[in-house]
Each structure stands twice: as C-alpha cells, then as structure tokens.
Amino acid sequence: MNNNVIKFFDKIQNIDRRYIYIVVALSIIIPLLIPFNSPTYVTKPTEDIYKKIDSFAGDETKAILMSFTHDASTMPELFPMEVSVLRHCFERNIKVFTICWLPAAAPLVDYALNTAREDFDVQSGVDYCNFGYKPYVLRLPIMLGMGDDIAKAVETDSQGRKVENLEIMKNIKNYDDMNLVVDFAASGSALQWITYARARFGANIAAGVTAVMVADNYPYLQTGQLMGMFRGLKGAAEYEKLVDVFAANDRPFSKEIIKETSIAITGDTVPYKYKKARIGMNAQSVAHIMMIVFILLGNIGYFITRKKEL
Amino acid sequence: MKRQIPLIIIMTLGFMFVAHSFIPHKVSVDFFDWFQDWSKAISPFAVSLGIMSLFMVHGTKIKRKVPNWQYSVITLAGLIFTALAGFIWGTQSGTPYMWLFENVQMPMSATMFALLAFYIASAAYKAFRARSAEATVLLIAAVIVMLGQVPLGAMISKWIPEASTWILNVPNLAAKRAIMIGVGLGITATSLKILLGIERTYLGGGD
C-alpha cells in the first residue's frame, strides 16, 4: 500500500480530539445558520400522541396535562415538543394544564406558554392553566391526589388562584377527564406516572424525552403503558410537521397526507419558533454523518495499522 | 430507643402506605389526605434548609478565602439577585426574572449540556473499533441507529429506519427489560427488608 496512505491513516488513528471538536462544531453551526429542506418522516409513537390529543378537540370534558420535569439544559430538545403540543391545543381548542417539579422549570413553563399563546386568543384559567411549580417531594402525593380531585391536589395555580374556582375546571375532576399526561423529561420520570397515575387510575401517559433516554423508555412503549413517545429532537420535528399539516389547517389526521406532504422550512411560511426542531434536525443529520465518516475512517485506519503490525 | 423509634415509624408508615395502595377504604384514604397535608407543610422547611446550607458552605469559603472563593461570591450573589428579582417584579414575561432566565440561565445550561455532543463524538471515534465480533456488532448497531435517527437514513434506504426501530424494539428492549426486572426484584426485596427491620444500615452508626 502507498506509504502516504499508511501515514495518513496512522495520523487519523491518533488525531488530536480538538479536530473532532471543530468538525462537530461546524457541522452543527452551519446547518443551524443556513437551514435547508429535508424530509421529516412521522413515526408511530409521535403519531399516536397527536391522534390522542386531537381526539379531545373542542371537548369541554377532556383535558391534557403537560408535566415539565427538566431544566433549561435540555431545552433544545424538549422545548420544541412543548411549544408544538401547546400550539396543537390552542389551535384545536383543547384544555391544557401545565405543572413543573423543579424550581428551574418554572420559568421554562412560562416561556413555553408565552411563546405559544401569542398567536392565539387564549386566556389563562379558561383555555389553559399553569399549576406552576410544585416541590418534587410533593410529586407523589399530587400524582395520586389528582386521581381523586385535581383541584384539591394542586390547590392553587401559578398565579395563586384557587384552582377549584377557575372556569377551566368545569367538567374536569380527575384523570377520567384529564385523560392524558405528557411528561417532558431528561430522565426516566415517566415511570412514576405509569406506576401511579396509569396503574391506579388508568390515565393515559405519554413521554417526551431526550434522545439518550429513548432506549430506557422502549419497554413501556411496547407494553402500551406509554401510549406514545416523543423521541428526542426527531420526535419534536415530527410533531411540528403534524401540527403544521393538520391542526393549523383544521384537517383531520391522515396517514396518506402526512406521507405525501412536505413543508418547506426555508421560507417565512412557518414562523421560526414552530420549525426550530426541524432546523435542529438538519444540524443533527450533518453531525451524525460526520460522526459516521469519522468512525469509518478510524476503522479503516485500525485495520491498515494492524495489517502493518502483523 | 434511638434505633427503635425510627424503626417503628418506618415500619408503621411503610405498611400503612402498602395498605393504602391495595385497600381503597375510607380510613386509608383519610390517612393519605392527612399525609398529603403534612408533606406540604414539610417541604418549605427543606427549601429553607437548602438555602441555609448553601449560605453556610459558601459563606465559610468566602470568610476563609479558600482557593476560588470568588465563585462562591457569584453563587450567593446569583441566588440573592434572582430571588429578589422574582419577589419584587414577579416572574411573568418581561420581568427581570424572566430576562435572567432567557439570557443567563437558559444559554448557560444549554451550553453545558451541549458539551456532551463533543465528548460523545470524541469517545465514539476512539471506542467504535471493530476489534472483536462483539465490538463489530456494537459498531454496526450504532451506525444503523445513528442513520435511522436522521432523515438521511430513510433517504438512503427505507430499511434503515426499520432496522433502527428493530434494534431498539427487540435486542435493546430485551436487555432493558431484563435489567429492569432484576432491579425491580432488588427494590422489592430491599423494601421488604427495610419494612421488616432486617435492613438497618440506613439508620447509620454501624451495628
């Protein structure tokens, strides 16, 4: 084999990690700055959440709960999911509650609500309600308490108002009515909802998790204990597309339509806040390709060096 | 008595919670309501304890001028300023508290988490070598899952996302479930040992 090739792969074997960092940084920054259109394929776990939430459209007796169990560090992956779900609820007139369990998540809930509600004529306490921050130690009692009486379990919302007096609580008593809980987390916190809210009260549970947590949640998805799951940024991108195609156009879900429709993210048709995940997926695509190239080069180098040593 | 009283409390409350989970009788429901009220009363004390502890630890560092004590000043200043911003101007959109969240906490936290991408990239490059049959399987699975996660995978072949889903749904799920069953049995056994007073190491002090 050519000496230069052997030298090149020798070098590649012991490449300074800072070069890898530069390549990773560039492969993330450039696609974020210069977005391009790429297809978004919707998968079943995301589709199931969409269909479930959409089935509550215009129903005064049904609501969903969004549980925020993460802080700002995982926002790039989880925030687009949260904004998309809120947007879906506001578009389709679905009652939505939010709750968070970490002090650092409280401003995050406000930020998500502020981002989504500015395009809609929705009112706190009527169309949506933020239960606010509840200490993590109260998670279990509140989770169980909501199975009997939501207003009694959470008592006040983020603005200090008595939850039982709010208009949104009309026809909403417990998990029979607030029949879907979507837990957004960078941990396995959905398991608690499954153990207590689902096993004891039959609530439907869905999870929005960071990509690294996806594998951990698969057993619950397979058993149906999780009725759906947002799988990292990809899940968020899929939901953004679903809302764009159906909820924003007041159309019922259709597998054929979603397969055939592609939404351009390069123009101004879709506001930036509603396409963040899809732009992020471009960066992720390029970064993954770069990583695969690096791994391949590393392995070719490994075999060449090993052959030389033999 | 120092050991017996905590043991009695744990055993009594432990069995009462077990009973509450399986017997939806009025007595157990009332007990649970009572417990909820107490939990709510206890949690603010935990917050106060945390703040006191933070002040004591960092106060001592500042007082003794230990190496990097300046960071302790920033920690305490951050705590005081953020708390005051929230108390004085509230936490709604447009307030200094939200400004701090959007412009300080959010980018800093995201930056810290984003560093993971660089470490994973570097580690993957060094670790994913087909040195053995097992390492080759890991390498192939990793490449398929990575491609299946992005649109490019489906553009190359519709089988890539399907293979990625199969890897997550079958071998990954089997391994995860095995681990979870093991952990679950371990938790049950340890919980029973604690409830029955066999496991006492959590009380401290040695035996």
Contacts between the chains, C-beta under 8 A, distances in Angstrom:
chain1	res1	chain2	res2	distance
A	15	B	125	7.8
A	17	B	122	4.5
A	17	B	125	8.0
A	20	B	118	7.6
A	20	B	121	5.5
A	20	B	122	5.0
A	20	B	125	5.8
A	21	B	118	4.9
A	21	B	121	7.4
A	21	B	122	7.0
A	24	B	117	6.1
A	24	B	118	5.6
A	24	B	121	4.6
A	25	B	118	7.5
A	28	B	117	7.1
A	38	B	151	4.6
A	38	B	152	7.7
A	39	B	151	4.9
A	39	B	154	7.0
A	39	B	155	6.9
A	40	B	151	6.6
A	41	B	151	6.7
A	41	B	154	5.2
A	41	B	161	6.8
A	43	B	161	7.8
A	43	B	165	7.7
A	71	B	109	6.0
A	72	B	101	7.4
A	72	B	105	5.4
A	72	B	106	4.4
A	72	B	108	7.9
A	72	B	109	3.8
A	72	B	110	6.2
A	73	B	109	3.9
A	73	B	110	6.1
A	73	B	112	5.9
A	73	B	113	3.9
A	74	B	113	6.1
A	75	B	106	6.3
A	75	B	109	7.4
A	75	B	110	5.8
A	76	B	110	5.7
A	76	B	113	7.8
A	76	B	114	7.4
A	104	B	105	7.1
A	104	B	109	7.8
A	106	B	91	6.8
A	107	B	91	6.4
A	107	B	97	6.9
A	107	B	98	6.0
A	107	B	101	3.8
A	107	B	102	7.9
A	107	B	105	7.6
A	108	B	101	7.6
A	110	B	91	6.6
A	110	B	92	6.9
A	110	B	93	6.5
A	110	B	98	6.8
A	111	B	93	7.9
A	111	B	98	7.3
A	111	B	101	6.9
A	111	B	102	6.8
A	111	B	106	7.9
A	114	B	93	4.6
A	135	B	43	4.3
A	135	B	46	7.4
A	135	B	47	7.3
A	137	B	39	6.3
A	137	B	42	7.3
A	137	B	43	4.9
A	137	B	46	6.6
A	138	B	39	5.7
A	138	B	40	6.3
A	138	B	43	6.0
A	141	B	32	7.7
A	141	B	35	6.9
A	141	B	36	4.3
A	141	B	39	5.2
A	141	B	40	7.8
A	144	B	32	7.1
A	145	B	36	6.0
A	148	B	29	7.8
A	153	B	36	7.6
A	200	B	21	7.7
A	211	B	149	7.0
A	214	B	168	7.2
A	215	B	168	6.2
A	215	B	172	5.2
A	215	B	176	6.5
A	216	B	176	6.5
A	218	B	168	5.5
A	218	B	169	6.6
A	218	B	172	6.1
A	218	B	173	4.9
A	218	B	176	6.4
A	219	B	173	5.6
A	219	B	176	5.3
A	219	B	177	4.9
A	219	B	180	6.3
A	222	B	169	6.6
A	222	B	173	5.8
A	232	B	149	7.5
A	234	B	149	5.8
A	234	B	150	7.6
A	281	B	150	6.7
A	281	B	151	6.7
A	284	B	149	7.2
A	284	B	150	5.8
A	285	B	150	4.0
A	285	B	151	6.0
A	285	B	152	5.2
A	287	B	117	7.0
A	287	B	121	7.6
A	288	B	146	4.7
A	288	B	147	6.9
A	288	B	149	6.7
A	288	B	150	5.1
A	288	B	152	7.5
A	289	B	150	7.8
A	289	B	152	6.5
A	290	B	121	8.0
A	291	B	121	5.7
A	291	B	124	6.1
A	291	B	125	7.5
A	291	B	146	6.6
A	292	B	143	5.7
A	292	B	146	6.2
A	292	B	147	7.0
A	294	B	121	7.4
A	294	B	124	7.7
A	294	B	125	4.8
A	295	B	124	6.5
A	295	B	125	6.4
A	295	B	128	4.8
A	295	B	139	7.0
A	295	B	142	7.7
A	295	B	143	6.8
A	298	B	125	5.5
A	298	B	126	7.6
A	298	B	128	7.0
A	298	B	129	6.5
A	299	B	128	7.4
A	299	B	129	6.1
A	299	B	130	5.6
A	299	B	139	7.3
A	302	B	129	5.0
A	302	B	130	7.2
A	302	B	131	7.6
A	303	B	130	7.8
